[in-house]
């Protein structure tokens, strides 16, 4: 695998690690109802992203 | 790349354990939200793998099927948790069986992959799912 490809994947994974930290820390300032709404919206987005993944 | 995913799993578990000062209802909802976020991350990592040629079409399709099943099971889990909460239940014992059903829902429907590369993408999501029960069981609140 080319170094630039390894770097690209590495940056994607690193971005997602940071996104996970931001997500978990961000929940502390939200009410439970707000977290429910956020998770509902995320699941809808995930469904769309899965369709896009399959279309690649 | 498995090293990065191991870091992701460890961070998720550490944050779940750190966040164990909440009530069982909130713990269940936060756990469900964490699973949604883990799926979102796994989709992006899978797309990156596919674009780089690390995943082929079959591996991408297996991953997509897994993400779909986890998302459907997670939506059902969250609805059940909110429903039980609205019925007035507050204790750990009210929410743990729902979390167990969530785990069973995924295990009974999700594709099993012997492919190490595909399994590594599932790992972070599996940890998030298993962390839901852990977070509920560790939550403060009634029985």
N, CA and C atoms of all chains as a GROMACS GRO file, in nm:
protein
  597
    1UNK      N    1   0.084  -0.120   0.000
    1UNK     CA    2   0.000   0.000   0.000
    1UNK      C    3   0.088   0.125   0.000
    2UNK      N    4   0.049   0.225  -0.079
    2UNK     CA    5   0.129   0.347  -0.089
    2UNK      C    6   0.122   0.426   0.043
    3UNK      N    7   0.233   0.495   0.078
    3UNK     CA    8   0.235   0.570   0.204
    3UNK      C    9   0.122   0.673   0.213
    4UNK      N   10   0.089   0.738   0.098
    4UNK     CA   11  -0.017   0.839   0.103
    4UNK      C   12  -0.154   0.778   0.132
    5UNK      N   13  -0.173   0.653   0.089
    5UNK     CA   14  -0.298   0.584   0.117
    5UNK      C   15  -0.307   0.548   0.265
    6UNK      N   16  -0.195   0.499   0.319
    6UNK     CA   17  -0.189   0.467   0.462
    6UNK      C   18  -0.216   0.593   0.545
    7UNK      N   19  -0.156   0.705   0.500
    7UNK     CA   20  -0.177   0.832   0.571
    7UNK      C   21  -0.323   0.875   0.566
    8UNK      N   22  -0.384   0.860   0.447
    8UNK     CA   23  -0.525   0.900   0.431
    8UNK      C   24  -0.615   0.820   0.524
    9UNK      N   25  -0.592   0.688   0.530
    9UNK     CA   26  -0.673   0.604   0.619
    9UNK      C   27  -0.645   0.640   0.764
   10UNK      N   28  -0.518   0.663   0.795
   10UNK     CA   29  -0.480   0.699   0.931
   10UNK      C   30  -0.548   0.827   0.977
   11UNK      N   31  -0.553   0.926   0.888
   11UNK     CA   32  -0.619   1.053   0.923
   11UNK      C   33  -0.770   1.033   0.942
   12UNK      N   34  -0.830   0.948   0.859
   12UNK     CA   35  -0.974   0.921   0.874
   12UNK      C   36  -1.001   0.858   1.010
   13UNK      N   37  -0.920   0.758   1.046
   13UNK     CA   38  -0.941   0.691   1.175
   13UNK      C   39  -0.917   0.789   1.289
   14UNK      N   40  -0.812   0.872   1.277
   14UNK     CA   41  -0.782   0.971   1.381
   14UNK      C   42  -0.897   1.070   1.396
   15UNK      N   43  -0.953   1.115   1.283
   15UNK     CA   44  -1.069   1.205   1.285
   15UNK      C   45  -1.184   1.142   1.362
   16UNK      N   46  -1.204   1.012   1.339
   16UNK     CA   47  -1.317   0.944   1.404
   16UNK      C   48  -1.293   0.922   1.554
   17UNK      N   49  -1.166   0.902   1.590
   17UNK     CA   50  -1.134   0.892   1.733
   17UNK      C   51  -1.168   1.026   1.801
   18UNK      N   52  -1.127   1.135   1.736
   18UNK     CA   53  -1.156   1.269   1.791
   18UNK      C   54  -1.305   1.297   1.793
   19UNK      N   55  -1.376   1.251   1.688
   19UNK     CA   56  -1.522   1.270   1.683
   19UNK      C   57  -1.590   1.196   1.797
   20UNK      N   58  -1.539   1.075   1.829
   20UNK     CA   59  -1.597   0.996   1.938
   20UNK      C   60  -1.576   1.066   2.073
   21UNK      N   61  -1.455   1.120   2.093
   21UNK     CA   62  -1.426   1.191   2.218
   21UNK      C   63  -1.518   1.314   2.230
   22UNK      N   64  -1.529   1.389   2.120
   22UNK     CA   65  -1.614   1.509   2.118
   22UNK      C   66  -1.759   1.473   2.146
   23UNK      N   67  -1.801   1.363   2.086
   23UNK     CA   68  -1.939   1.316   2.104
   23UNK      C   69  -1.969   1.284   2.250
   24UNK      N   70  -1.882   1.204   2.312
   24UNK     CA   71  -1.906   1.161   2.450
   24UNK      C   72  -1.898   1.279   2.546
   25UNK      N   73  -1.798   1.367   2.525
   25UNK     CA   74  -1.785   1.483   2.613
   25UNK      C   75  -1.903   1.579   2.594
   26UNK      N   76  -1.950   1.592   2.470
   26UNK     CA   77  -2.059   1.685   2.440
   26UNK      C   78  -2.192   1.646   2.503
   27UNK      N   79  -2.207   1.516   2.530
   27UNK     CA   80  -2.335   1.469   2.587
   27UNK      C   81  -2.359   1.520   2.729
   28UNK      N   82  -2.250   1.551   2.800
   28UNK     CA   83  -2.264   1.587   2.941
   28UNK      C   84  -2.345   1.715   2.960
   29UNK      N   85  -2.346   1.801   2.858
   29UNK     CA   86  -2.417   1.928   2.873
   29UNK      C   87  -2.560   1.921   2.817
   30UNK      N   88  -2.601   1.804   2.772
   30UNK     CA   89  -2.734   1.788   2.712
   30UNK      C   90  -2.831   1.719   2.807
   31UNK      N   91  -2.959   1.748   2.791
   31UNK     CA   92  -3.060   1.674   2.866
   31UNK      C   93  -3.078   1.537   2.801
   32UNK      N   94  -3.141   1.446   2.872
   32UNK     CA   95  -3.161   1.311   2.816
   32UNK      C   96  -3.250   1.319   2.692
   33UNK      N   97  -3.351   1.405   2.695
   33UNK     CA   98  -3.439   1.419   2.578
   33UNK      C   99  -3.361   1.470   2.457
   34UNK      N  100  -3.267   1.559   2.482
   34UNK     CA  101  -3.184   1.611   2.372
   34UNK      C  102  -3.093   1.502   2.315
   35UNK      N  103  -3.044   1.414   2.403
   35UNK     CA  104  -2.959   1.304   2.356
   35UNK      C  105  -3.042   1.206   2.272
   36UNK      N  106  -3.167   1.183   2.313
   36UNK     CA  107  -3.257   1.097   2.234
   36UNK      C  108  -3.275   1.156   2.094
   37UNK      N  109  -3.302   1.285   2.088
   37UNK     CA  110  -3.323   1.352   1.959
   37UNK      C  111  -3.196   1.347   1.874
   38UNK      N  112  -3.082   1.366   1.939
   38UNK     CA  113  -2.954   1.363   1.867
   38UNK      C  114  -2.928   1.223   1.810
   39UNK      N  115  -2.956   1.120   1.891
   39UNK     CA  116  -2.933   0.981   1.846
   39UNK      C  117  -3.030   0.945   1.733
   40UNK      N  118  -3.155   0.992   1.744
   40UNK     CA  119  -3.253   0.967   1.636
   40UNK      C  120  -3.202   1.027   1.504
   41UNK      N  121  -3.154   1.151   1.513
   41UNK     CA  122  -3.103   1.219   1.393
   41UNK      C  123  -2.978   1.148   1.339
   42UNK      N  124  -2.892   1.102   1.430
   42UNK     CA  125  -2.770   1.034   1.386
   42UNK      C  126  -2.803   0.902   1.316
   43UNK      N  127  -2.903   0.830   1.369
   43UNK     CA  128  -2.942   0.703   1.305
   43UNK      C  129  -2.999   0.726   1.165
   44UNK      N  130  -3.077   0.832   1.150
   44UNK     CA  131  -3.131   0.865   1.017
   44UNK      C  132  -3.016   0.897   0.920
   45UNK      N  133  -2.920   0.974   0.970
   45UNK     CA  134  -2.803   1.009   0.887
   45UNK      C  135  -2.722   0.883   0.853
   46UNK      N  136  -2.708   0.794   0.952
   46UNK     CA  137  -2.634   0.670   0.928
   46UNK      C  138  -2.699   0.589   0.816
   47UNK      N  139  -2.833   0.585   0.817
   47UNK     CA  140  -2.904   0.511   0.711
   47UNK      C  141  -2.870   0.568   0.572
   48UNK      N  142  -2.868   0.700   0.565
   48UNK     CA  143  -2.834   0.765   0.438
   48UNK      C  144  -2.689   0.739   0.401
   49UNK      N  145  -2.602   0.742   0.501
   49UNK     CA  146  -2.458   0.719   0.476
   49UNK      C  147  -2.432   0.575   0.433
   50UNK      N  148  -2.511   0.481   0.485
   50UNK     CA  149  -2.497   0.340   0.443
   50UNK      C  150  -2.536   0.326   0.295
   51UNK      N  151  -2.642   0.394   0.258
   51UNK     CA  152  -2.683   0.392   0.114
   51UNK      C  153  -2.571   0.449   0.027
   52UNK      N  154  -2.513   0.560   0.074
   52UNK     CA  155  -2.403   0.621  -0.002
   52UNK      C  156  -2.282   0.530  -0.009
   53UNK      N  157  -2.256   0.458   0.102
   53UNK     CA  158  -2.143   0.362   0.104
   53UNK      C  159  -2.164   0.253   0.000
   54UNK      N  160  -2.286   0.202  -0.005
   54UNK     CA  161  -2.316   0.094  -0.100
   54UNK      C  162  -2.307   0.143  -0.245
   55UNK      N  163  -2.331   0.272  -0.263
   55UNK     CA  164  -2.328   0.328  -0.398
   55UNK      C  165  -2.185   0.360  -0.447
   56UNK      N  166  -2.088   0.352  -0.358
   56UNK     CA  167  -1.949   0.384  -0.397
   56UNK      C  168  -1.900   0.289  -0.505
   57UNK      N  169  -0.366  -0.062   1.068
   57UNK     CA  170  -0.471   0.031   1.112
   57UNK      C  171  -0.544  -0.021   1.235
   58UNK      N  172  -0.523  -0.147   1.270
   58UNK     CA  173  -0.595  -0.201   1.385
   58UNK      C  174  -0.552  -0.131   1.513
   59UNK      N  175  -0.431  -0.075   1.513
   59UNK     CA  176  -0.386  -0.003   1.631
   59UNK      C  177  -0.477   0.118   1.658
   60UNK      N  178  -0.515   0.189   1.551
   60UNK     CA  179  -0.604   0.303   1.566
   60UNK      C  180  -0.741   0.259   1.619
   61UNK      N  181  -0.789   0.145   1.567
   61UNK     CA  182  -0.919   0.098   1.612
   61UNK      C  183  -0.915   0.052   1.757
   62UNK      N  184  -0.802  -0.005   1.798
   62UNK     CA  185  -0.787  -0.044   1.938
   62UNK      C  186  -0.792   0.081   2.026
   63UNK      N  187  -0.729   0.188   1.981
   63UNK     CA  188  -0.732   0.314   2.055
   63UNK      C  189  -0.876   0.362   2.066
   64UNK      N  190  -0.950   0.353   1.953
   64UNK     CA  191  -1.090   0.396   1.951
   64UNK      C  192  -1.172   0.318   2.054
   65UNK      N  193  -1.152   0.187   2.057
   65UNK     CA  194  -1.224   0.100   2.151
   65UNK      C  195  -1.188   0.137   2.294
   66UNK      N  196  -1.061   0.155   2.322
   66UNK     CA  197  -1.017   0.186   2.459
   66UNK      C  198  -1.073   0.320   2.505
   67UNK      N  199  -1.072   0.419   2.415
   67UNK     CA  200  -1.126   0.551   2.451
   67UNK      C  201  -1.275   0.539   2.482
   68UNK      N  202  -1.346   0.464   2.398
   68UNK     CA  203  -1.490   0.446   2.417
   68UNK      C  204  -1.519   0.382   2.552
   69UNK      N  205  -1.447   0.274   2.582
   69UNK     CA  206  -1.469   0.204   2.709
   69UNK      C  207  -1.433   0.293   2.828
   70UNK      N  208  -1.321   0.366   2.817
   70UNK     CA  209  -1.279   0.454   2.926
   70UNK      C  210  -1.383   0.561   2.952
   71UNK      N  211  -1.434   0.621   2.844
   71UNK     CA  212  -1.533   0.727   2.860
   71UNK      C  213  -1.665   0.672   2.913
   72UNK      N  214  -1.699   0.549   2.874
   72UNK     CA  215  -1.821   0.487   2.927
   72UNK      C  216  -1.809   0.467   3.077
   73UNK      N  217  -1.692   0.418   3.120
   73UNK     CA  218  -1.673   0.392   3.263
   73UNK      C  219  -1.668   0.523   3.341
   74UNK      N  220  -1.600   0.624   3.284
   74UNK     CA  221  -1.594   0.756   3.350
   74UNK      C  222  -1.734   0.815   3.364
   75UNK      N  223  -1.818   0.788   3.266
   75UNK     CA  224  -1.952   0.846   3.266
   75UNK      C  225  -2.054   0.768   3.346
   76UNK      N  226  -2.008   0.684   3.438
   76UNK     CA  227  -2.100   0.596   3.512
   76UNK      C  228  -2.157   0.660   3.638
   77UNK      N  229  -2.181   0.790   3.634
   77UNK     CA  230  -2.235   0.856   3.752
   77UNK      C  231  -2.377   0.903   3.727
   78UNK      N  232  -2.443   0.844   3.629
   78UNK     CA  233  -2.574   0.890   3.589
   78UNK      C  234  -2.679   0.786   3.625
   79UNK      N  235  -2.808   0.817   3.599
   79UNK     CA  236  -2.913   0.720   3.629
   79UNK      C  237  -2.925   0.618   3.515
   80UNK      N  238  -2.990   0.504   3.542
   80UNK     CA  239  -2.994   0.397   3.441
   80UNK      C  240  -3.058   0.439   3.308
   81UNK      N  241  -3.162   0.523   3.315
   81UNK     CA  242  -3.227   0.568   3.192
   81UNK      C  243  -3.130   0.649   3.106
   82UNK      N  244  -3.066   0.745   3.169
   82UNK     CA  245  -2.970   0.829   3.094
   82UNK      C  246  -2.852   0.744   3.045
   83UNK      N  247  -2.807   0.650   3.127
   83UNK     CA  248  -2.696   0.563   3.086
   83UNK      C  249  -2.734   0.484   2.960
   84UNK      N  250  -2.859   0.434   2.958
   84UNK     CA  251  -2.905   0.357   2.843
   84UNK      C  252  -2.911   0.444   2.717
   85UNK      N  253  -2.963   0.565   2.734
   85UNK     CA  254  -2.975   0.656   2.620
   85UNK      C  255  -2.837   0.701   2.570
   86UNK      N  256  -2.748   0.732   2.665
   86UNK     CA  257  -2.612   0.771   2.625
   86UNK      C  258  -2.543   0.656   2.553
   87UNK      N  259  -2.564   0.534   2.604
   87UNK     CA  260  -2.504   0.416   2.539
   87UNK      C  261  -2.555   0.400   2.398
   88UNK      N  262  -2.686   0.419   2.380
   88UNK     CA  263  -2.746   0.409   2.247
   88UNK      C  264  -2.688   0.515   2.154
   89UNK      N  265  -2.673   0.635   2.206
   89UNK     CA  266  -2.616   0.744   2.127
   89UNK      C  267  -2.470   0.715   2.090
   90UNK      N  268  -2.397   0.654   2.183
   90UNK     CA  269  -2.257   0.616   2.155
   90UNK      C  270  -2.250   0.513   2.043
   91UNK      N  271  -2.346   0.419   2.043
   91UNK     CA  272  -2.349   0.318   1.936
   91UNK      C  273  -2.374   0.387   1.802
   92UNK      N  274  -2.467   0.482   1.800
   92UNK     CA  275  -2.495   0.556   1.676
   92UNK      C  276  -2.369   0.626   1.625
   93UNK      N  277  -2.296   0.686   1.719
   93UNK     CA  278  -2.172   0.756   1.680
   93UNK      C  279  -2.067   0.657   1.632
   94UNK      N  280  -2.059   0.540   1.697
   94UNK     CA  281  -1.961   0.437   1.657
   94UNK      C  282  -1.994   0.386   1.516
   95UNK      N  283  -2.123   0.371   1.486
   95UNK     CA  284  -2.163   0.327   1.352
   95UNK      C  285  -2.123   0.434   1.249
   96UNK      N  286  -2.149   0.559   1.283
   96UNK     CA  287  -2.114   0.669   1.194
   96UNK      C  288  -1.964   0.667   1.162
   97UNK      N  289  -1.882   0.649   1.266
   97UNK     CA  290  -1.736   0.644   1.246
   97UNK      C  291  -1.698   0.523   1.161
   98UNK      N  292  -1.759   0.408   1.188
   98UNK     CA  293  -1.726   0.285   1.115
   98UNK      C  294  -1.763   0.298   0.967
   99UNK      N  295  -1.872   0.367   0.938
   99UNK     CA  296  -1.912   0.388   0.797
   99UNK      C  297  -1.802   0.467   0.725
  100UNK      N  298  -1.755   0.574   0.792
  100UNK     CA  299  -1.653   0.659   0.729
  100UNK      C  300  -1.522   0.582   0.710
  101UNK      N  301  -1.486   0.503   0.810
  101UNK     CA  302  -1.361   0.425   0.800
  101UNK      C  303  -1.374   0.320   0.690
  102UNK      N  304  -1.493   0.258   0.679
  102UNK     CA  305  -1.516   0.159   0.574
  102UNK      C  306  -1.505   0.224   0.435
  103UNK      N  307  -1.564   0.342   0.421
  103UNK     CA  308  -1.557   0.414   0.293
  103UNK      C  309  -1.411   0.446   0.259
  104UNK      N  310  -1.334   0.483   0.362
  104UNK     CA  311  -1.192   0.513   0.342
  104UNK      C  312  -1.116   0.388   0.299
  105UNK      N  313  -1.144   0.275   0.363
  105UNK     CA  314  -1.082   0.147   0.328
  105UNK      C  315  -1.116   0.108   0.185
  106UNK      N  316  -1.242   0.128   0.149
  106UNK     CA  317  -1.287   0.088   0.015
  106UNK      C  318  -1.219   0.175  -0.091
  107UNK      N  319  -1.215   0.304  -0.064
  107UNK     CA  320  -1.152   0.396  -0.160
  107UNK      C  321  -1.004   0.366  -0.178
  108UNK      N  322  -0.942   0.317  -0.069
  108UNK     CA  323  -0.798   0.285  -0.075
  108UNK      C  324  -0.772   0.146  -0.132
  109UNK      N  325  -0.880   0.068  -0.156
  109UNK     CA  326  -0.863  -0.066  -0.209
  109UNK      C  327  -0.836  -0.171  -0.102
  110UNK      N  328  -0.845  -0.130   0.024
  110UNK     CA  329  -0.826  -0.226   0.134
  110UNK      C  330  -0.945  -0.320   0.146
  111UNK      N  331  -1.064  -0.267   0.120
  111UNK     CA  332  -1.187  -0.348   0.118
  111UNK      C  333  -1.232  -0.368  -0.027
  112UNK      N  334  -1.280  -0.489  -0.057
  112UNK     CA  335  -1.340  -0.512  -0.188
  112UNK      C  336  -1.492  -0.495  -0.178
  113UNK      N  337  -1.562  -0.521  -0.287
  113UNK     CA  338  -1.709  -0.501  -0.288
  113UNK      C  339  -1.779  -0.589  -0.184
  114UNK      N  340  -1.735  -0.715  -0.174
  114UNK     CA  341  -1.800  -0.809  -0.081
  114UNK      C  342  -1.780  -0.766   0.064
  115UNK      N  343  -1.659  -0.722   0.094
  115UNK     CA  344  -1.630  -0.677   0.231
  115UNK      C  345  -1.710  -0.551   0.264
  116UNK      N  346  -1.720  -0.462   0.166
  116UNK     CA  347  -1.799  -0.339   0.188
  116UNK      C  348  -1.946  -0.374   0.210
  117UNK      N  349  -1.999  -0.470   0.131
  117UNK     CA  350  -2.140  -0.509   0.144
  117UNK      C  351  -2.167  -0.575   0.279
  118UNK      N  352  -2.072  -0.658   0.326
  118UNK     CA  353  -2.088  -0.723   0.457
  118UNK      C  354  -2.091  -0.617   0.567
  119UNK      N  355  -2.000  -0.521   0.556
  119UNK     CA  356  -1.995  -0.414   0.656
  119UNK      C  357  -2.125  -0.332   0.654
  120UNK      N  358  -2.173  -0.301   0.534
  120UNK     CA  359  -2.296  -0.221   0.522
  120UNK      C  360  -2.416  -0.294   0.583
  121UNK      N  361  -2.421  -0.427   0.562
  121UNK     CA  362  -2.531  -0.506   0.619
  121UNK      C  363  -2.524  -0.502   0.772
  122UNK      N  364  -2.403  -0.515   0.824
  122UNK     CA  365  -2.384  -0.509   0.969
  122UNK      C  366  -2.427  -0.373   1.024
  123UNK      N  367  -2.388  -0.265   0.958
  123UNK     CA  368  -2.424  -0.130   1.004
  123UNK      C  369  -2.576  -0.112   1.003
  124UNK      N  370  -2.642  -0.167   0.901
  124UNK     CA  371  -2.787  -0.154   0.891
  124UNK      C  372  -2.856  -0.227   1.007
  125UNK      N  373  -2.809  -0.349   1.034
  125UNK     CA  374  -2.870  -0.428   1.143
  125UNK      C  375  -2.847  -0.361   1.278
  126UNK      N  376  -2.726  -0.315   1.302
  126UNK     CA  377  -2.697  -0.249   1.430
  126UNK      C  378  -2.784  -0.124   1.444
  127UNK      N  379  -2.797  -0.047   1.337
  127UNK     CA  380  -2.878   0.075   1.343
  127UNK      C  381  -3.025   0.041   1.372
  128UNK      N  382  -3.079  -0.060   1.305
  128UNK     CA  383  -3.219  -0.100   1.330
  128UNK      C  384  -3.238  -0.148   1.474
  129UNK      N  385  -3.145  -0.232   1.521
  129UNK     CA  386  -3.155  -0.283   1.658
  129UNK      C  387  -3.142  -0.168   1.759
  130UNK      N  388  -3.056  -0.073   1.728
  130UNK     CA  389  -3.034   0.041   1.818
  130UNK      C  390  -3.158   0.130   1.826
  131UNK      N  391  -3.223   0.152   1.713
  131UNK     CA  392  -3.346   0.232   1.711
  131UNK      C  393  -3.453   0.163   1.798
  132UNK      N  394  -3.467   0.030   1.782
  132UNK     CA  395  -3.565  -0.046   1.862
  132UNK      C  396  -3.530  -0.038   2.010
  133UNK      N  397  -3.400  -0.052   2.039
  133UNK     CA  398  -3.354  -0.046   2.178
  133UNK      C  399  -3.392   0.089   2.241
  134UNK      N  400  -3.362   0.196   2.170
  134UNK     CA  401  -3.389   0.330   2.225
  134UNK      C  402  -3.538   0.353   2.246
  135UNK      N  403  -3.618   0.307   2.149
  135UNK     CA  404  -3.764   0.322   2.164
  135UNK      C  405  -3.814   0.247   2.288
  136UNK      N  406  -3.763   0.126   2.310
  136UNK     CA  407  -3.804   0.046   2.427
  136UNK      C  408  -3.761   0.115   2.556
  137UNK      N  409  -3.640   0.170   2.556
  137UNK     CA  410  -3.589   0.238   2.676
  137UNK      C  411  -3.677   0.360   2.710
  138UNK      N  412  -3.710   0.439   2.609
  138UNK     CA  413  -3.794   0.558   2.631
  138UNK      C  414  -3.932   0.513   2.679
  139UNK      N  415  -3.984   0.407   2.619
  139UNK     CA  416  -4.117   0.356   2.656
  139UNK      C  417  -4.120   0.310   2.803
  140UNK      N  418  -4.018   0.234   2.842
  140UNK     CA  419  -4.011   0.186   2.981
  140UNK      C  420  -3.996   0.304   3.078
  141UNK      N  421  -3.916   0.402   3.038
  141UNK     CA  422  -3.898   0.522   3.121
  141UNK      C  423  -4.032   0.596   3.136
  142UNK      N  424  -4.106   0.608   3.026
  142UNK     CA  425  -4.234   0.679   3.031
  142UNK      C  426  -4.340   0.604   3.113
  143UNK      N  427  -4.319   0.474   3.130
  143UNK     CA  428  -4.409   0.396   3.216
  143UNK      C  429  -4.378   0.415   3.364
  144UNK      N  430  -4.270   0.486   3.392
  144UNK     CA  431  -4.237   0.519   3.530
  144UNK      C  432  -4.129   0.432   3.592
  145UNK      N  433  -4.071   0.341   3.515
  145UNK     CA  434  -3.964   0.256   3.569
  145UNK      C  435  -3.834   0.335   3.574
  146UNK      N  436  -3.758   0.314   3.681
  146UNK     CA  437  -3.635   0.391   3.698
  146UNK      C  438  -3.512   0.306   3.729
  147UNK      N  439  -3.531   0.184   3.772
  147UNK     CA  440  -3.419   0.103   3.821
  147UNK      C  441  -3.336   0.036   3.713
  148UNK      N  442  -3.220  -0.007   3.756
  148UNK     CA  443  -3.128  -0.080   3.666
  148UNK      C  444  -3.197  -0.202   3.608
  149UNK      N  445  -3.274  -0.273   3.693
  149UNK     CA  446  -3.337  -0.399   3.650
  149UNK      C  447  -3.440  -0.379   3.540
  150UNK      N  448  -3.489  -0.258   3.524
  150UNK     CA  449  -3.587  -0.230   3.419
  150UNK      C  450  -3.519  -0.216   3.282
  151UNK      N  451  -3.394  -0.172   3.284
  151UNK     CA  452  -3.326  -0.141   3.157
  151UNK      C  453  -3.226  -0.248   3.111
  152UNK      N  454  -3.173  -0.325   3.207
  152UNK     CA  455  -3.074  -0.427   3.168
  152UNK      C  456  -3.129  -0.531   3.069
  153UNK      N  457  -3.253  -0.582   3.091
  153UNK     CA  458  -3.305  -0.680   2.993
  153UNK      C  459  -3.320  -0.622   2.853
  154UNK      N  460  -3.347  -0.493   2.845
  154UNK     CA  461  -3.360  -0.430   2.712
  154UNK      C  462  -3.223  -0.424   2.645
  155UNK      N  463  -3.120  -0.395   2.726
  155UNK     CA  464  -2.983  -0.393   2.672
  155UNK      C  465  -2.942  -0.533   2.626
  156UNK      N  466  -2.983  -0.634   2.703
  156UNK     CA  467  -2.952  -0.773   2.662
  156UNK      C  468  -3.022  -0.807   2.530
  157UNK      N  469  -3.146  -0.758   2.515
  157UNK     CA  470  -3.219  -0.782   2.390
  157UNK      C  471  -3.148  -0.714   2.272
  158UNK      N  472  -3.091  -0.599   2.299
  158UNK     CA  473  -3.015  -0.526   2.196
  158UNK      C  474  -2.897  -0.611   2.148
  159UNK      N  475  -2.824  -0.666   2.245
  159UNK     CA  476  -2.708  -0.751   2.211
  159UNK      C  477  -2.756  -0.872   2.130
  160UNK      N  478  -2.866  -0.935   2.174
  160UNK     CA  479  -2.920  -1.054   2.104
  160UNK      C  480  -2.967  -1.018   1.964
  161UNK      N  481  -3.032  -0.903   1.953
  161UNK     CA  482  -3.082  -0.856   1.823
  161UNK      C  483  -2.969  -0.849   1.721
  162UNK      N  484  -2.856  -0.794   1.762
  162UNK     CA  485  -2.742  -0.781   1.671
  162UNK      C  486  -2.680  -0.918   1.644
  163UNK      N  487  -2.661  -0.997   1.752
  163UNK     CA  488  -2.595  -1.128   1.735
  163UNK      C  489  -2.676  -1.221   1.645
  164UNK      N  490  -2.809  -1.215   1.658
  164UNK     CA  491  -2.894  -1.308   1.584
  164UNK      C  492  -2.910  -1.271   1.437
  165UNK      N  493  -2.886  -1.147   1.404
  165UNK     CA  494  -2.911  -1.102   1.266
  165UNK      C  495  -2.786  -1.061   1.190
  166UNK      N  496  -2.685  -1.018   1.261
  166UNK     CA  497  -2.569  -0.961   1.192
  166UNK      C  498  -2.485  -1.067   1.123
  167UNK      N  499  -2.425  -1.032   1.010
  167UNK     CA  500  -2.337  -1.128   0.942
  167UNK      C  501  -2.213  -1.156   1.027
  168UNK      N  502  -2.172  -1.283   1.027
  168UNK     CA  503  -2.049  -1.319   1.098
  168UNK      C  504  -1.937  -1.321   0.995
  169UNK      N  505  -1.832  -1.249   1.024
  169UNK     CA  506  -1.721  -1.242   0.928
  169UNK      C  507  -1.592  -1.299   0.988
  170UNK      N  508  -1.537  -1.396   0.917
  170UNK     CA  509  -1.408  -1.452   0.959
  170UNK      C  510  -1.293  -1.366   0.907
  171UNK      N  511  -1.328  -1.270   0.824
  171UNK     CA  512  -1.229  -1.180   0.765
  171UNK      C  513  -1.179  -1.082   0.871
  172UNK      N  514  -1.051  -1.089   0.901
  172UNK     CA  515  -0.995  -1.006   1.008
  172UNK      C  516  -1.011  -0.857   0.982
  173UNK      N  517  -1.001  -0.817   0.855
  173UNK     CA  518  -1.012  -0.674   0.822
  173UNK      C  519  -1.154  -0.624   0.850
  174UNK      N  520  -1.253  -0.706   0.810
  174UNK     CA  521  -1.393  -0.667   0.833
  174UNK      C  522  -1.423  -0.671   0.983
  175UNK      N  523  -1.376  -0.775   1.049
  175UNK     CA  524  -1.400  -0.789   1.193
  175UNK      C  525  -1.342  -0.673   1.272
  176UNK      N  526  -1.230  -0.618   1.224
  176UNK     CA  527  -1.167  -0.506   1.296
  176UNK      C  528  -1.255  -0.381   1.291
  177UNK      N  529  -1.331  -0.366   1.181
  177UNK     CA  530  -1.422  -0.251   1.171
  177UNK      C  531  -1.542  -0.270   1.264
  178UNK      N  532  -1.584  -0.398   1.281
  178UNK     CA  533  -1.698  -0.426   1.369
  178UNK      C  534  -1.663  -0.408   1.517
  179UNK      N  535  -1.533  -0.418   1.546
  179UNK     CA  536  -1.488  -0.426   1.685
  179UNK      C  537  -1.532  -0.307   1.771
  180UNK      N  538  -1.515  -0.186   1.716
  180UNK     CA  539  -1.550  -0.067   1.793
  180UNK      C  540  -1.700  -0.062   1.821
  181UNK      N  541  -1.780  -0.105   1.722
  181UNK     CA  542  -1.925  -0.104   1.741
  181UNK      C  543  -1.966  -0.209   1.844
  182UNK      N  544  -1.907  -0.328   1.836
  182UNK     CA  545  -1.936  -0.433   1.934
  182UNK      C  546  -1.904  -0.386   2.076
  183UNK      N  547  -1.792  -0.315   2.089
  183UNK     CA  548  -1.755  -0.264   2.221
  183UNK      C  549  -1.857  -0.164   2.271
  184UNK      N  550  -1.905  -0.079   2.181
  184UNK     CA  551  -2.006   0.021   2.220
  184UNK      C  552  -2.136  -0.049   2.263
  185UNK      N  553  -2.175  -0.154   2.189
  185UNK     CA  554  -2.298  -0.228   2.223
  185UNK      C  555  -2.283  -0.296   2.360
  186UNK      N  556  -2.170  -0.364   2.379
  186UNK     CA  557  -2.148  -0.431   2.507
  186UNK      C  558  -2.135  -0.330   2.621
  187UNK      N  559  -2.088  -0.210   2.588
  187UNK     CA  560  -2.072  -0.106   2.689
  187UNK      C  561  -2.204  -0.053   2.741
  188UNK      N  562  -2.313  -0.073   2.665
  188UNK     CA  563  -2.444  -0.023   2.709
  188UNK      C  564  -2.486  -0.093   2.838
  189UNK      N  565  -2.476  -0.226   2.840
  189UNK     CA  566  -2.511  -0.303   2.960
  189UNK      C  567  -2.422  -0.263   3.077
  190UNK      N  568  -2.294  -0.246   3.048
  190UNK     CA  569  -2.198  -0.208   3.152
  190UNK      C  570  -2.234  -0.073   3.212
  191UNK      N  571  -2.269   0.022   3.126
  191UNK     CA  572  -2.304   0.157   3.173
  191UNK      C  573  -2.432   0.154   3.256
  192UNK      N  574  -2.532   0.076   3.212
  192UNK     CA  575  -2.658   0.068   3.289
  192UNK      C  576  -2.632   0.004   3.424
  193UNK      N  577  -2.559  -0.108   3.423
  193UNK     CA  578  -2.532  -0.181   3.547
  193UNK      C  579  -2.452  -0.096   3.646
  194UNK      N  580  -2.369  -0.005   3.594
  194UNK     CA  581  -2.286   0.078   3.680
  194UNK      C  582  -2.354   0.208   3.721
  195UNK      N  583  -2.472   0.233   3.666
  195UNK     CA  584  -2.539   0.361   3.693
  195UNK      C  585  -2.592   0.366   3.836
  196UNK      N  586  -2.601   0.488   3.886
  196UNK     CA  587  -2.662   0.508   4.017
  196UNK      C  588  -2.813   0.511   3.998
  197UNK      N  589  -2.885   0.459   4.093
  197UNK     CA  590  -3.031   0.463   4.079
  197UNK      C  591  -3.093   0.346   4.149
  198UNK      N  592  -3.225   0.342   4.143
  198UNK     CA  593  -3.298   0.236   4.211
  198UNK      C  594  -3.283   0.103   4.144
  199UNK      N  595  -3.335  -0.002   4.206
  199UNK     CA  596  -3.328  -0.135   4.150
  199UNK      C  597  -3.446  -0.158   4.059
   0.00000   0.00000   0.00000
